[in-house]
Amino acid sequence: MSNPVVEILGLLGDVVLIPNYPMTKKPAIKNWQKATRELMKDGDYLQSFNGKNIGVLLGAASGGLCTIDLDNDSDVEPLLAKNPRLRETTRTKRVRGCNFWMYLDGNFPRSTTLQITEKGVARHFGEWRADGNQTLIHGRVIDKGKGETEPTEYKFLSKVSPIHMRFDEIVFPEHVSFREREEQRTNTIRLSTGSCGTASLNDCVPTSLHNTPEIILRSILARKEALKALAAEHPNLARLYPTIVEARFQAQAGARNDFVVNAVTFLYRAVAKRCVLVLTGCFYDCNHLLFKDSREKHLKEANSMLESVAKSYIESLNAAERRIYDALPEHEQDAFRICRDFASLPEPKRQPLTFFISFNHLADRLGLYPTQAQRIMRQFQGYGLVKSLKKGTRRAVGVKGEAGTWQWLLNRTTDSCGQVATTCSPRRKKRTWHGGSLERRPCVGESMPAGERCDIPAAIRDSE
């Protein structure tokens, strides 16, 4: 399976890419508008794109790359009629309209919305996207705000490199105007020293700061009761919940849907499929005082997201992996996802495609007994999926338990120089970049063929 980061950089050139949460247009990093091309040399940053949607930071940060985002299919041809050169540039689309990508030589206006006036009535035409904006180019999104019920994928209508042009060469259809976005303003309330009593402050501080002791106590008790119920019915998940849910996701009013999207995507690779809804339900129970929607709606949305993530996971596997995955029973599919994800995580302290896990911990994630988890790992050894490198030790009085060390073996091959290569994980494919095509990386002691050179940074090569 090709690496989308490599493909995008090969097509667009030296640009800044932004990871976005799966199924959303929401950047997965803070201060993403301040990202620079220097960040694209960071191997850890490049690894963060795995399983994410990919956006491109526009404007000066990416050398003047800008896009025209049209919202309606009917507006595409009128723009092309006045700008024939746009037929020769990168064009992408998801549901409606399209994005035209171009490098702007010289000055260009800041990001703004475009409106068109027809028969005296103004309507939204699209957006001019430049500094401080991103445009998504890879992944799948479901925009519930626009009534979408199924995720749709970004695709290329014209998969060529962006053209270079000046902004004054772009001709917009008649009656299209730039409508500058209003700057977000923060209303400041000035307080006089004579009116700072408790009553006046009630109008000056957020409502969340006025939680009464009763509300705080209810929140504490709600979490306590939810965890008690989880421990009674699913003791294995009660052991996992603090580390794989609470340590990663913070409950916030108005952000329940974001939790569903991000948590379900993560948990599908971390625990058995049937455990995902139990954990997301417990999160709701612990924090239900913050949420307006019902538990029933929360679980319905989580289940819908889970089915979508399960489908996209299968699509992310290469053909060989997919055939093997489909042939496994459900418990072994769950273990396949967990082990494969552990093996794919970048960790400088261990060898590539190795991971640590104990039978007890795997059993907790699978919702099984340790002996069942042990049988699954032994079965995986029999299949040739994994190899035991070091046996774990049981915890005892005065003896610290230690997880076993395993190696993921799927699609491992040996090259002509005796070096081990693998196509198991998209993060570790041993390929390199030569003038627009992916080829085998030279082995240790082997020189690059005459006339060829490797232009792509080592960090990107190693992230494939």
C-alpha positions as CSV (number, residue, x, y, z in Angstrom):
1,M,0.0,0.0,0.0
2,S,1.4,3.4,-1.0
3,N,2.2,6.0,1.6
4,P,-0.2,9.0,1.1
5,V,2.3,11.4,2.7
6,V,4.9,10.5,0.1
7,E,2.4,10.7,-2.8
8,I,1.1,14.1,-1.7
9,L,4.6,15.6,-1.3
10,G,5.5,14.1,-4.7
11,L,2.6,15.8,-6.3
12,L,2.5,19.2,-4.5
13,G,6.1,19.6,-3.6
14,D,7.6,21.1,-0.5
15,V,4.5,21.9,1.5
16,V,3.3,21.6,5.1
17,L,0.9,18.8,5.8
18,I,-1.5,18.7,8.8
19,P,-2.9,15.5,10.4
20,N,-6.7,15.7,11.0
21,Y,-8.8,13.4,13.2
22,P,-10.4,10.5,11.2
23,M,-13.7,11.3,9.6
24,T,-13.3,15.0,10.4
25,K,-11.8,18.2,9.2
26,K,-10.4,18.9,12.7
27,P,-6.6,19.2,13.0
28,A,-5.1,16.7,15.4
29,I,-2.3,19.1,16.5
30,K,-2.4,22.4,18.5
31,N,-1.3,25.7,16.8
32,W,-1.4,24.0,13.4
33,Q,-1.6,27.4,11.7
34,K,2.0,28.0,12.9
35,A,3.4,24.7,11.5
36,T,6.5,25.1,9.2
37,R,8.2,23.1,6.5
38,E,10.9,22.3,9.1
39,L,8.3,20.2,10.9
40,M,8.1,17.9,7.8
41,K,11.6,16.6,8.6
42,D,10.5,15.3,12.0
43,G,10.1,11.5,11.8
44,D,7.7,11.4,14.8
45,Y,5.5,14.1,13.2
46,L,5.4,12.1,9.9
47,Q,4.4,8.9,11.8
48,S,1.4,10.8,13.3
49,F,-0.3,10.8,9.9
50,N,-1.0,7.1,10.1
51,G,-4.7,6.5,10.0
52,K,-5.5,10.2,9.9
53,N,-7.0,12.5,7.3
54,I,-4.4,14.8,5.7
55,G,-4.8,18.5,5.1
56,V,-2.4,21.0,3.5
57,L,-1.5,24.2,5.3
58,L,-1.9,27.0,2.7
59,G,-0.4,30.3,1.9
60,A,3.2,31.5,2.7
61,A,3.8,28.4,4.9
62,S,3.7,26.2,1.8
63,G,5.4,28.5,-0.6
64,G,2.3,30.3,-1.8
65,L,0.1,27.3,-2.4
66,C,-3.6,28.4,-2.3
67,T,-6.9,26.9,-3.3
68,I,-10.2,28.1,-4.6
69,D,-13.0,26.1,-2.9
70,L,-16.2,26.0,-4.9
71,D,-19.3,24.7,-3.0
72,N,-21.5,23.9,-6.0
73,D,-21.0,21.8,-9.1
74,S,-22.8,24.3,-11.2
75,D,-20.2,27.0,-10.5
76,V,-17.2,24.9,-11.7
77,E,-17.6,25.3,-15.5
78,P,-18.2,29.1,-15.4
79,L,-14.9,29.5,-13.5
80,L,-13.1,27.3,-15.9
81,A,-14.6,29.1,-18.9
82,K,-12.9,32.3,-17.7
83,N,-9.7,30.5,-16.6
84,P,-8.8,27.7,-19.0
85,R,-5.4,27.3,-17.3
86,L,-7.2,25.9,-14.2
87,R,-7.9,22.8,-16.3
88,E,-4.2,22.1,-16.1
89,T,-3.8,22.3,-12.3
90,T,-4.5,20.0,-9.3
91,R,-8.2,19.6,-8.7
92,T,-9.8,17.7,-5.8
93,K,-13.4,16.9,-4.7
94,R,-15.3,15.2,-1.9
95,V,-19.1,15.6,-2.2
96,R,-19.9,18.8,-4.1
97,G,-18.0,21.5,-6.0
98,C,-14.2,21.1,-6.0
99,N,-10.9,22.7,-5.0
100,F,-8.5,24.2,-7.5
101,W,-4.9,24.2,-6.3
102,M,-2.3,26.7,-7.5
103,Y,1.0,28.4,-6.5
104,L,0.7,32.1,-6.4
105,D,3.7,34.2,-7.6
106,G,3.8,37.5,-5.8
107,N,1.2,39.0,-3.5
108,F,-2.2,37.4,-2.9
109,P,-5.2,38.3,-0.6
110,R,-5.8,36.8,2.8
111,S,-8.3,34.0,3.2
112,T,-11.9,35.0,2.7
113,T,-15.3,33.9,1.6
114,L,-16.6,34.4,-1.9
115,Q,-20.2,35.4,-2.7
116,I,-22.1,35.9,-5.9
117,T,-25.1,38.2,-6.6
118,E,-27.7,36.9,-9.0
119,K,-30.8,38.8,-9.8
120,G,-30.2,41.0,-6.7
121,V,-29.8,38.0,-4.4
122,A,-26.4,37.2,-2.8
123,R,-25.4,33.6,-2.2
124,H,-22.3,31.7,-1.1
125,F,-20.0,31.0,-4.0
126,G,-17.0,29.4,-2.2
127,E,-13.8,30.3,-0.4
128,W,-10.4,31.8,-1.2
129,R,-8.1,29.8,1.0
130,A,-4.6,31.1,1.8
131,D,-2.7,32.0,5.0
132,G,-4.0,30.4,8.1
133,N,-6.3,27.9,6.2
134,Q,-6.0,24.3,5.3
135,T,-7.6,22.2,2.6
136,L,-8.0,18.5,3.1
137,I,-6.6,16.3,0.3
138,H,-6.7,12.7,1.7
139,G,-9.1,10.7,3.9
140,R,-12.8,10.3,4.6
141,V,-15.2,12.8,6.2
142,I,-18.8,12.7,7.4
143,D,-20.2,16.2,7.8
144,K,-23.3,15.7,9.9
145,G,-23.8,19.5,10.0
146,K,-24.7,19.3,6.3
147,G,-27.0,16.3,6.7
148,E,-24.5,13.6,5.6
149,T,-25.1,10.1,6.9
150,E,-22.2,8.3,5.3
151,P,-18.5,9.2,5.1
152,T,-17.2,10.2,1.7
153,E,-13.6,10.2,0.4
154,Y,-11.5,12.9,-1.0
155,K,-10.5,12.2,-4.6
156,F,-8.5,13.8,-7.4
157,L,-10.4,15.0,-10.4
158,S,-7.0,16.1,-11.9
159,K,-4.0,14.4,-10.4
160,V,-1.3,16.8,-11.7
161,S,1.1,19.2,-9.9
162,P,-0.3,22.7,-9.2
163,I,0.4,25.4,-11.8
164,H,2.1,28.7,-11.0
165,M,0.3,32.0,-11.7
166,R,-0.2,35.5,-10.4
167,F,-3.4,36.3,-8.5
168,D,-4.3,39.1,-11.0
169,E,-4.4,36.4,-13.7
170,I,-7.4,34.8,-12.0
171,V,-10.7,36.0,-13.5
172,F,-13.8,35.3,-11.4
173,P,-17.3,35.2,-12.9
174,E,-19.3,38.4,-13.0
175,H,-20.8,39.6,-9.7
176,V,-18.4,37.4,-7.6
177,S,-17.0,39.4,-4.7
178,F,-14.6,38.8,-1.9
179,R,-16.4,39.1,1.5
180,E,-13.8,39.5,4.2
181,R,-14.5,37.4,7.3
182,E,-15.3,39.4,10.4
183,E,-12.5,39.2,12.9
184,Q,-13.6,37.3,16.0
185,R,-14.0,39.8,18.8
186,T,-14.0,39.1,22.5
187,N,-16.4,41.4,24.4
188,T,-14.5,42.8,27.4
189,I,-16.6,43.8,30.5
190,R,-15.0,46.6,32.4
191,L,-15.5,46.4,36.2
192,S,-15.3,49.4,38.4
193,T,-13.7,48.8,41.8
194,G,-16.9,49.9,43.4
195,S,-19.1,47.2,41.8
196,C,-17.1,44.1,42.5
197,G,-19.5,42.4,44.8
198,T,-20.6,38.9,44.3
199,A,-23.8,39.9,42.6
200,S,-22.1,41.9,39.9
201,L,-19.5,39.2,39.3
202,N,-22.2,36.8,38.4
203,D,-22.5,38.6,35.0
204,C,-18.8,38.7,34.4
205,V,-17.5,35.2,34.8
206,P,-18.4,32.0,32.9
207,T,-21.3,29.9,34.2
208,S,-19.0,27.0,34.7
209,L,-17.3,28.8,37.5
210,H,-20.5,28.9,39.5
211,N,-20.8,25.1,40.0
212,T,-22.3,24.5,43.4
213,P,-20.9,22.0,45.9
214,E,-24.0,19.9,45.1
215,I,-23.2,19.7,41.4
216,I,-19.5,19.0,42.1
217,L,-20.5,16.2,44.5
218,R,-22.9,14.7,41.9
219,S,-20.1,14.6,39.3
220,I,-17.8,12.8,41.7
221,L,-20.5,10.3,42.7
222,A,-21.5,9.7,39.0
223,R,-18.0,8.7,38.1
224,K,-17.7,6.5,41.2
225,E,-20.9,4.7,40.4
226,A,-20.1,4.3,36.7
227,L,-16.7,2.7,37.5
228,K,-18.3,0.5,40.2
229,A,-20.8,-0.8,37.7
230,L,-18.1,-1.3,35.1
231,A,-16.0,-3.3,37.5
232,A,-19.0,-5.5,38.5
233,E,-19.8,-6.4,34.9
234,H,-16.5,-6.1,33.1
235,P,-13.6,-6.2,35.6
236,N,-11.1,-6.4,32.7
237,L,-12.3,-3.1,31.2
238,A,-12.3,-1.5,34.6
239,R,-8.6,-2.2,34.8
240,L,-8.1,-0.6,31.4
241,Y,-10.4,2.4,31.6
242,P,-8.2,4.8,33.6
243,T,-5.2,4.3,31.2
244,I,-6.8,3.9,27.7
245,V,-9.8,6.2,28.1
246,E,-9.5,8.7,30.9
247,A,-5.8,9.3,30.4
248,R,-6.4,10.1,26.7
249,F,-9.8,11.8,26.5
250,Q,-11.1,14.7,28.6
251,A,-14.8,15.2,29.0
252,Q,-15.9,18.7,27.9
253,A,-19.4,20.3,27.5
254,G,-20.2,20.5,23.8
255,A,-17.4,18.1,22.8
256,R,-19.2,14.7,23.2
257,N,-19.3,14.1,19.4
258,D,-15.6,14.8,19.1
259,F,-15.0,12.2,21.8
260,V,-17.1,9.6,19.9
261,V,-15.1,10.1,16.7
262,N,-11.7,10.1,18.3
263,A,-12.2,7.5,21.0
264,V,-14.0,4.9,18.8
265,T,-11.3,5.2,16.2
266,F,-8.6,4.6,18.8
267,L,-10.4,1.9,20.8
268,Y,-11.1,-0.2,17.7
269,R,-7.3,-0.9,17.5
270,A,-6.8,-1.1,21.2
271,V,-9.5,-3.6,22.4
272,A,-12.0,-6.2,21.1
273,K,-14.7,-4.7,19.0
274,R,-17.5,-5.7,21.5
275,C,-15.6,-3.8,24.2
276,V,-15.6,-0.4,22.4
277,L,-19.2,0.5,23.2
278,V,-18.9,-0.6,26.8
279,L,-16.0,1.8,27.3
280,T,-17.6,4.7,25.4
281,G,-20.8,4.1,27.4
282,C,-18.9,4.2,30.7
283,F,-17.3,7.5,29.6
284,Y,-20.8,8.9,29.1
285,D,-22.0,7.6,32.5
286,C,-18.9,9.1,34.3
287,N,-19.5,12.5,32.7
288,H,-23.2,12.6,31.8
289,L,-23.8,15.9,33.7
290,L,-21.8,17.7,31.0
291,F,-23.7,16.3,28.1
292,K,-27.1,17.4,26.8
293,D,-27.7,14.3,24.5
294,S,-29.2,11.1,25.9
295,R,-27.1,8.0,26.6
296,E,-29.2,6.2,23.9
297,K,-28.2,8.8,21.3
298,H,-24.5,8.6,22.5
299,L,-24.4,4.8,22.0
300,K,-26.2,5.0,18.7
301,E,-23.7,7.4,17.3
302,A,-20.8,5.4,18.8
303,N,-22.1,2.2,17.1
304,S,-22.5,4.0,13.8
305,M,-18.9,5.3,14.1
306,L,-17.7,1.8,15.1
307,E,-19.1,0.2,11.9
308,S,-17.6,3.0,9.8
309,V,-14.2,2.6,11.4
310,A,-14.3,-1.2,11.0
311,K,-14.9,-0.8,7.3
312,S,-12.2,1.8,6.9
313,Y,-9.7,-0.5,8.8
314,I,-10.2,-3.3,6.4
315,E,-9.7,-0.9,3.5
316,S,-6.4,0.3,5.0
317,L,-4.9,-3.2,4.9
318,N,-3.0,-4.4,1.8
319,A,-4.4,-7.3,-0.2
320,A,-2.4,-10.0,1.6
321,E,-3.2,-8.7,5.0
322,R,-6.9,-8.4,4.1
323,R,-7.2,-12.0,3.0
324,I,-5.6,-13.2,6.2
325,Y,-7.7,-10.9,8.4
326,D,-10.9,-12.0,6.8
327,A,-10.0,-15.7,7.4
328,L,-9.6,-15.2,11.1
329,P,-12.4,-15.8,13.7
330,E,-13.6,-12.7,15.6
331,H,-11.4,-13.1,18.7
332,E,-8.3,-13.5,16.5
333,Q,-9.3,-10.5,14.4
334,D,-9.4,-8.5,17.6
335,A,-5.9,-9.8,18.6
336,F,-4.6,-9.1,15.0
337,R,-5.6,-5.4,15.3
338,I,-4.1,-5.0,18.8
339,C,-0.8,-6.8,18.0
340,R,-0.4,-5.2,14.6
341,D,-1.0,-1.7,16.1
342,F,1.5,-2.3,18.9
343,A,4.1,-3.5,16.4
344,S,3.6,-0.5,14.1
345,L,4.1,2.1,16.9
346,P,7.5,3.9,16.5
347,E,9.6,3.1,19.6
348,P,13.4,3.9,19.5
349,K,14.1,1.6,22.4
350,R,13.1,-1.6,20.5
351,Q,13.6,-3.2,17.2
352,P,11.1,-2.5,14.4
353,L,7.9,-4.5,14.5
354,T,8.5,-5.8,18.0
355,F,6.2,-5.1,20.9
356,F,5.7,-6.0,24.6
357,I,2.5,-7.6,25.9
358,S,1.6,-10.0,28.6
359,F,-1.1,-12.7,28.3
360,N,-3.0,-11.0,31.2
361,H,-2.9,-7.6,29.6
362,L,-4.0,-9.0,26.2
363,A,-6.8,-10.9,27.9
364,D,-8.1,-7.6,29.5
365,R,-8.1,-6.0,26.0
366,L,-9.9,-9.0,24.4
367,G,-12.4,-9.6,27.2
368,L,-11.1,-13.2,27.7
369,Y,-9.3,-15.3,30.2
370,P,-5.4,-15.2,30.2
371,T,-5.3,-18.8,29.1
372,Q,-7.5,-18.0,26.1
373,A,-5.2,-15.0,25.2
374,Q,-2.2,-17.4,25.5
375,R,-3.8,-19.9,23.1
376,I,-4.4,-17.1,20.6
377,M,-0.8,-16.0,20.7
378,R,0.4,-19.6,20.3
379,Q,-2.0,-20.0,17.4
380,F,-0.6,-16.8,15.8
381,Q,2.9,-18.4,16.2
382,G,1.6,-21.4,14.4
383,Y,0.2,-19.3,11.6
384,G,3.5,-17.5,11.3
385,L,2.0,-14.1,12.2
386,V,4.2,-13.5,15.3
387,K,7.4,-14.8,16.9
388,S,8.2,-15.0,20.6
389,L,11.5,-13.3,21.2
390,K,11.5,-13.4,25.0
391,K,9.1,-15.0,27.4
392,G,7.5,-12.9,30.1
393,T,7.7,-13.5,33.8
394,R,4.8,-13.8,36.2
395,R,4.5,-11.4,39.1
396,A,5.2,-12.9,42.5
397,V,6.2,-11.9,45.9
398,G,9.4,-9.9,45.6
399,V,9.4,-10.5,41.8
400,K,8.3,-7.9,39.3
401,G,6.3,-9.3,36.4
402,E,7.6,-8.6,32.9
403,A,5.7,-8.7,29.6
404,G,6.8,-11.0,26.9
405,T,8.6,-9.6,23.8
406,W,7.0,-10.4,20.4
407,Q,7.8,-9.7,16.7
408,W,5.2,-9.2,14.0
409,L,6.2,-11.3,11.0
410,L,3.5,-10.8,8.4
411,N,4.9,-10.4,4.9
412,R,8.5,-10.4,6.2
413,T,11.1,-11.1,3.5
414,T,14.9,-11.2,3.1
415,D,16.5,-9.1,0.5
416,S,19.6,-9.9,-1.6
417,C,21.9,-8.6,1.1
418,G,20.4,-10.7,3.8
419,Q,18.6,-7.7,5.4
420,V,15.1,-8.2,6.8
421,A,12.5,-6.1,5.1
422,T,8.7,-6.0,5.6
423,T,5.6,-4.8,4.0
424,C,3.5,-5.6,7.1
425,S,3.1,-2.0,8.2
426,P,2.8,1.1,6.0
427,R,5.0,2.9,8.5
428,R,8.0,0.6,7.8
429,K,8.1,-0.3,4.1
430,K,11.6,-0.4,2.8
431,R,11.2,1.8,-0.3
432,T,12.7,5.1,-1.4
433,W,11.9,8.0,-3.7
434,H,13.4,8.4,-7.2
435,G,12.2,11.3,-9.3
436,G,8.5,10.6,-8.8
437,S,8.4,6.8,-8.3
438,L,8.9,4.4,-5.4
439,E,11.7,1.9,-5.7
440,R,13.6,-0.4,-3.4
441,R,16.0,1.2,-1.0
442,P,19.7,0.0,-1.4
443,C,20.8,-2.5,1.2
444,V,23.6,-2.1,3.6
445,G,26.8,-1.9,1.5
446,E,25.0,-1.3,-1.8
447,S,25.4,2.0,-3.5
448,M,22.8,4.0,-5.4
449,P,22.8,3.3,-9.2
450,A,24.6,5.9,-11.3
451,G,22.5,8.8,-12.2
452,E,19.9,8.3,-9.5
453,R,19.6,10.1,-6.2
454,C,17.3,10.0,-3.3
455,D,15.6,13.4,-2.9
456,I,13.0,12.6,-0.2
457,P,14.1,13.2,3.4
458,A,15.3,10.2,5.4
459,A,12.5,10.8,8.0
460,I,9.9,10.3,5.3
461,R,11.5,7.2,3.9
462,D,11.6,5.7,7.3
463,S,8.0,6.5,7.9
464,E,6.7,4.5,5.0
